[in-house]
Amino acid sequence: MDEIDLKLLRLLQQNSRTPIKALAGEVNLSSPAVSARIDRLEKQGVIRGYTLDVDPLQLGQHILAYIRLDMQPTQKAEFYPFIAACPNVLECNCVTGQYSMLIKVTYPSTQDLDGFIGQLQQFGKTETQIVFSSPVPPRSVQV
């Protein structure tokens, strides 16, 4: 990966809908050359996808929370498909420390969150933190 690839990544992080022609002008290459570079970065897995940033509040999702789950490693085979199928789960990470899973969720209400926590407790002990504000919202890795 060279400096041109890094610049393309920075530009795409700012706006992944930037036209190839505009990107080409920014890096002083032809449109086909930029397109080939982007294709290569996608095939290499550097660019994993293009996403849409949606405001959860506008969709009625007023509760953002982190749930820590203490479960036995033997439960992973059952837990992973369960958690992957939960549409309100934004992230699930296997972590070190007292708890084995860190789960980020969004729900319309605390009642809905409580129902989900009840389901999670079949796998083990939980501890939940509800987010009041996010001074640093989710962002991409800086290139």
Stockholm file with secondary structure:
# STOCKHOLM 1.0

chainA/1-143         MDEIDLKLLRLLQQNSRTPIKALAGEVNLSSPAVSARIDRLEKQGVIRGYTLDVDPLQLGQHILAYIRLDMQPTQKAEFYPFIAACPNVLECNCVTGQYSMLIKVTYPSTQDLDGFIGQLQQFGKTETQIVFSSPVPPRSVQV
#=GR chainA/1-143 SS CCHHHHHHHHHHHHCTTCCHHHHHHHHTCCHHHHHHHHHHHHHTTSSCCCCCCCCGGGGTCCEEEEEEEECCGGGHHHHHHHHHTCTTEEEEEECSSSCSEEEEEEESSHHHHHHHHHHHTTTSEEEEEECSCCSSCCCCCCC
#=GC SS_cons         CCHHHHHHHHHHHHCTTCCHHHHHHHHTCCHHHHHHHHHHHHHTTSSCCCCCCCCGGGGTCCEEEEEEEECCGGGHHHHHHHHHTCTTEEEEEECSSSCSEEEEEEESSHHHHHHHHHHHTTTSEEEEEECSCCSSCCCCCCC
//
